[in-house]
């Protein structure tokens, strides 16, 4: 469920892109688009606006349920708002196409930087209350996320700007929109499965219990 929630703006981007003609014909959206622009451009602008609104909803809903913000959602919201607004203002889809690459490479830099600055890799800070692992396993796990984010960002860049370069612009945009949902989600699911298989070789019930005990002992006593 969390994966679907994380991909919520992307799912709505996909749906609104392919339902843009319906929205143009049956809603006020038709009064806002430029009829002189190609259909795929107008579809991208509509989908971008929907994704921006969905990102605000995602952040707000998560805060309402947990009373805290998730950094990934905040980073994504800032990027999609900035790059998406430029796309809508200029009518140029290239800016929103850069967003997954910038976001993934940003996370790759953060995860890599945590291995240089600070006493623990960021993945250890995030998961150490749930599981206990040797230091070398934490470092390997953190580095695997660095590679995952870098590869995801690079794949998006390739599909958006270099794949099937001789095809019509509308066809290339359709390909990127499909990849943005199914390709990136597939990469994420595949990586999570591989990570789970790797962790299963190093986690025991005692490790989980030790992590839970450490978490309990570190909680301040109620006065």
VOLODO-965922 format. One record per atom (N, C-alpha, C): x, z, y; residue in three letters. Coordinates in steps of 0.1 Angstrom, whole numbers, plus 5000, padded with zeros to 4 digits. Atoms other than C-alpha are relative to their C-alpha. Layout:
XZYAla/...
//
This chain:
500850004988Unk/500050005000Unk/500950005013Unk/499250004988Unk/502850085024Unk/500649865003Unk/499550134998Unk/504349745019Unk/499049915007Unk/501150084993Unk/501049575028Unk/499850045014Unk/500249964987Unk/500749795058Unk/501249965009Unk/498950054993Unk/504249705069Unk/499949855003Unk/500250154998Unk/503349335065Unk/498749975007Unk/501350034994Unk/500049375083Unk/500049905011Unk/500050104989Unk/500949185115Unk/500449864994Unk/499650135005Unk/502648915094Unk/498849934992Unk/501250055007Unk/499448875072Unk/499049955010Unk/501050054990Unk/497248845103Unk/500649885007Unk/499450124994Unk/499748595118Unk/499749884991Unk/500250115010Unk/499448385086Unk/498549955000Unk/501450035001Unk/495648405085Unk/499549935013Unk/500450054988Unk/495148335122Unk/500649865003Unk/499350134999Unk/497648045121Unk/499149894993Unk/500750105008Unk/495647865094Unk/498549995003Unk/501450004996Unk/492247955109Unk/499949985015Unk/500050024986Unk/493247865144Unk/498949905005Unk/501150094996Unk/490847565145Unk/498750065000Unk/501349935000Unk/487947785136Unk/499950095012Unk/500049914988Unk/488948035163Unk/499849925013Unk/500150084988Unk/489247755189Unk/498649955001Unk/501450064999Unk/485847605180Unk/498950115002Unk/501149915001Unk/483847925176Unk/500250135009Unk/499749884992Unk/485448185200Unk/500549965014Unk/499550024986Unk/486648225236Unk/501449955000Unk/498650055001Unk/490148135223Unk/500149865004Unk/499950144996Unk/489247775228Unk/500149975014Unk/499950024986Unk/489047825265Unk/501450035005Unk/498749954996Unk/492647965266Unk/501149914996Unk/499050095005Unk/494547695248Unk/500149875008Unk/499850134993Unk/495947375262Unk/499749884990Unk/500350115009Unk/494247075245Unk/501049894999Unk/499050105000Unk/497146855253Unk/501250034991Unk/498949965009Unk/499547045231Unk/499649974985Unk/500350025015Unk/499846965193Unk/499350124994Unk/500849905007Unk/497547155170Unk/500950124995Unk/499149895006Unk/500447345153Unk/500650095011Unk/499549924989Unk/501747465187Unk/498950105004Unk/501149914996Unk/498347605197Unk/499750104989Unk/500249915011Unk/497947755162Unk/501050115001Unk/498949915000Unk/501347925166Unk/499850105012Unk/500249914988Unk/500448065201Unk/498950104997Unk/501149915003Unk/497148205188Unk/500550114990Unk/499549915010Unk/498848355157Unk/500950115006Unk/499049904994Unk/501548515179Unk/499250105008Unk/500849904992Unk/498948675202Unk/499350104990Unk/500749915010Unk/497048815171Unk/501150104994Unk/499049925006Unk/500348945156Unk/500550115010Unk/499649904990Unk/501249125189Unk/498950115000Unk/501149905001Unk/497849295189Unk/500050084987Unk/500049935013Unk/498149385152Unk/501250105000Unk/498949915000Unk/501549535158Unk/499750135009Unk/500449884992Unk/500149765186Unk/499150094991Unk/500949925008Unk/497349865162Unk/500850074989Unk/499249945011Unk/499949925134Unk/500750135004Unk/499349884995Unk/501950165155Unk/499050115004Unk/500949904996Unk/498950335169Unk/499350074988Unk/500749945012Unk/497250385135Unk/500950094993Unk/499049915007Unk/500450525120Unk/500250135007Unk/499949874992Unk/500750775148Unk/498850084999Unk/501249925002Unk/497150875145Unk/499950074987Unk/500049945013Unk/497550935108Unk/501150114997Unk/498849925003Unk/500951105108Unk/500550085012Unk/499549944987Unk/501451215145Unk/501549985002Unk/498650044998Unk/504851035144Unk/500149855000Unk/499850145000Unk/506250695150Unk/501149964989Unk/499050055009Unk/508150495124Unk/500949905007Unk/499150084992Unk/511250335138Unk/499949854997Unk/500150145004Unk/510850005119Unk/498849945007Unk/501250054993Unk/507349965134Unk/500349985015Unk/499750014986Unk/508650035169Unk/500949895003Unk/499150114998Unk/511549795167Unk/499349874999Unk/500750135002Unk/509249525153Unk/499049985012Unk/501050014989Unk/506649595181Unk/500749955012Unk/499350044987Unk/509249565209Unk/500449854999Unk/499550145002Unk/510749235194Unk/498849905001Unk/501150095000Unk/507349075188Unk/499349995013Unk/500650004987Unk/506049175222Unk/500949915010Unk/499150074991Unk/509149035240Unk/500149854996Unk/499950145005Unk/509748725219Unk/498749925000Unk/501450065000Unk/506048665214Unk/499549965013Unk/500450034986Unk/505348685251Unk/500749885006Unk/499350124996Unk/508048435258Unk/499549874994Unk/500650115007Unk/506648205232Unk/498749955006Unk/501350034995Unk/503148225246Unk/500249945015Unk/499850044986Unk/504348185282Unk/500649865001Unk/499350134999Unk/506647885276Unk/499349904990Unk/500650105010Unk/504547735247Unk/501049954991Unk/498950045009Unk/507647725226Unk/500150104988Unk/500049915012Unk/507447865190Unk/501450054996Unk/498649965004Unk/511247895187Unk/500350145001Unk/499649864997Unk/511348235202Unk/499350104989Unk/500649915011Unk/508848395177Unk/500649974987Unk/499350035013Unk/510648215149Unk/501350084999Unk/498849925001Unk/513748405158Unk/499850154997Unk/500349865001Unk/512048745156Unk/500450064986Unk/499649945012Unk/512448805118Unk/501550014998Unk/498550005001Unk/516148715120Unk/500650115009Unk/499449904991Unk/516848935150Unk/499750144994Unk/500349865005Unk/514949235134Unk/500850034988Unk/499249975013Unk/516649205100Unk/501550025003Unk/498549984996Unk/520149165116Unk/500250125007Unk/499949874993Unk/519449455138Unk/500150124990Unk/500049895010Unk/518649675108Unk/501349994992Unk/498750015007Unk/521749535090Unk/501150075008Unk/499049944992Unk/523849645119Unk/499850155001Unk/500249854999Unk/522249995121Unk/500450064986Unk/499749945013Unk/522650055083Unk/501649994998Unk/498650015002Unk/526249925084Unk/500750105010Unk/499449904991Unk/527050135115Unk/499950144996Unk/500249865004Unk/525750445099Unk/501150044990Unk/499049975010Unk/528550415073Unk/501450025008Unk/498849994991Unk/531150415102Unk/499850125009Unk/500349894991Unk/529450665126Unk/499150104993Unk/500849905007Unk/528150985112Unk/500550044987Unk/499549955013Unk/528651185081Unk/499349954988Unk/500850055011Unk/525951025060Unk/499549865003Unk/500650134998Unk/524750665055Unk/498550025003Unk/501449984995Unk/521250615070Unk/499050014988Unk/500950005011Unk/519650555036Unk/500050144994Unk/499949865005Unk/520850905025Unk/499250095009Unk/500849914991Unk/519351065056Unk/498549984998Unk/501450035002Unk/516050895048Unk/499550054987Unk/500549985013Unk/515850965011Unk/500550134993Unk/499349895007Unk/517951275004Unk/499150114997Unk/500949895003Unk/514951505005Unk/499149974987Unk/500750045012Unk/513351304976Unk/500950004988Unk/499150015011Unk/516351244954Unk/501450055003Unk/498649964998Unk/519851374949Unk/500949904992Unk/499150105006Unk/522651114942Unk/501450035004Unk/498549994996Unk/526451104942Unk/500349925012Unk/499750064987Unk/528051004974Unk/500349854999Unk/499750155002Unk/529350664960Unk/498749924998Unk/501350075002Unk/525750574949Unk/499349985013Unk/500650024987Unk/524450644984Unk/500649895008Unk/499350104992Unk/527050424999Unk/499749864994Unk/500450135006Unk/526350144974Unk/498649965004Unk/501450034996Unk/522650174981Unk/499949965014Unk/500050044986Unk/523150165018Unk/500549865003Unk/499450134998Unk/525449865016Unk/499149894994Unk/501050105006Unk/522849684994Unk/498949965010Unk/501050034990Unk/520349725022Unk/500649915012Unk/499450094990Unk/522849575047Unk/500049864996Unk/500050145005Unk/523249265025Unk/498549955000Unk/501450055001Unk/519449245020Unk/499549965014Unk/500450034987Unk/518749255057Unk/500749875006Unk/499350114995Unk/521449005065Unk/499549874993Unk/500450125007Unk/520348765038Unk/498649965004Unk/501450034995Unk/516648795049Unk/500049935013Unk/499950054986Unk/517548725085Unk/500649854999Unk/499450135001Unk/519748425075Unk/499049904993Unk/501050095006Unk/517048285052Unk/498949955010Unk/501050044990Unk/514548295080Unk/500549905010Unk/499350094990Unk/516948125104Unk/500149864994Unk/499950135007Unk/517547845078Unk/498749934999Unk/501450065002Unk/513847785070Unk/499549965014Unk/500650034987Unk/512847795107Unk/500649885007Unk/499450104992Unk/515447555121Unk/500849904993Unk/499250095007Unk/517347375094Unk/499449944987Unk/500650065012Unk/515247325063Unk/499049895003Unk/500950125000Unk/513446985058Unk/500049955015Unk/499950034986Unk/514746885092Unk/499549865004Unk/500550144997Unk/513546525089Unk/498549995000Unk/501450005001Unk/509946625084Unk/499350025014Unk/500749984988Unk/507246635111Unk/500050145005Unk/500049874995Unk/507246935134Unk/498950094994Unk/501149925005Unk/503847055122Unk/500350044985Unk/499749975014Unk/504947035085Unk/501150115000Unk/498949905000Unk/508147235093Unk/499450135004Unk/500649874996Unk/506047495111Unk/499250064989Unk/500849955011Unk/503647525082Unk/501050064989Unk/499149955010Unk/506647575059Unk/500650145004Unk/499549874995Unk/508047855081Unk/499050114999Unk/501049905000Unk/504748025084Unk/499850054985Unk/500249965014Unk/504348025046Unk/501250094995Unk/498849925004Unk/507948155041Unk/499950145007Unk/500149874992Unk/507348425068Unk/499250104992Unk/500849915008Unk/504648575046Unk/500550014985Unk/499849995014Unk/505348485010Unk/501550014997Unk/498650005002Unk/509148425012Unk/500650145003Unk/499449874997Unk/510048745030Unk/499450114992Unk/500649895008Unk/507548955011Unk/500649994986Unk/499550015014Unk/508848814978Unk/501550055000Unk/498749944999Unk/512448894989Unk/500050155000Unk/500049864999Unk/511449244998Unk/499650064986Unk/500449955013Unk/509549304965Unk/501149994990Unk/498950025009Unk/512349164945Unk/501250105002Unk/498949914997Unk/514949374962Unk/499650154997Unk/500549865003Unk/512849694959Unk/500050024984Unk/500049995015Unk/512549624921Unk/501450024995Unk/498649995004Unk/516249574918Unk/500650145004Unk/499549874995Unk/516949894938Unk/499450114990Unk/500649905009Unk/514550084915Unk/500750004987Unk/499350005013Unk/516349964884Unk/501450065002Unk/498749954998Unk/519750054899Unk/499950165001Unk/500249864998Unk/518450404909Unk/499750074987Unk/500449945013Unk/516950464874Unk/501250034992Unk/498849985008Unk/520550454860Unk/500750135005Unk/499349894994Unk/521550744883Unk/499150125003Unk/500949894997Unk/518450964887Unk/499650074988Unk/500649925011Unk/517451244864Unk/498950095006Unk/501049914995Unk/514551484866Unk/500650125008Unk/499349894993Unk/517051754876Unk/500449965014Unk/499650044987Unk/518251544905Unk/498850015010Unk/501250004992Unk/514651514918Unk/499750155003Unk/500349854998Unk/514151894913Unk/501050065010Unk/499049944991Unk/517451974931Unk/499749965015Unk/500350054986Unk/516451754961Unk/498850075006Unk/501249934995Unk/513051924963Unk/500350145003Unk/499649874997Unk/514652264961Unk/500850015013Unk/499250004987Unk/517152174989Unk/499049995012Unk/500950024989Unk/514252055010Unk/499250125003Unk/500749884998Unk/512352375004Unk/500850115007Unk/499249904994Unk/515252595012Unk/500449985014Unk/499650044986Unk/516052405044Unk/498850025010Unk/501149984991Unk/512552465058Unk/500050145006Unk/500049874993Unk/512352745084Unk/498950094995Unk/501049915004Unk/510453055074Unk/499050025011Unk/501149984990Unk/507053105091Unk/500150155005Unk/500049864994Unk/507053405115Unk/498750064999Unk/
//
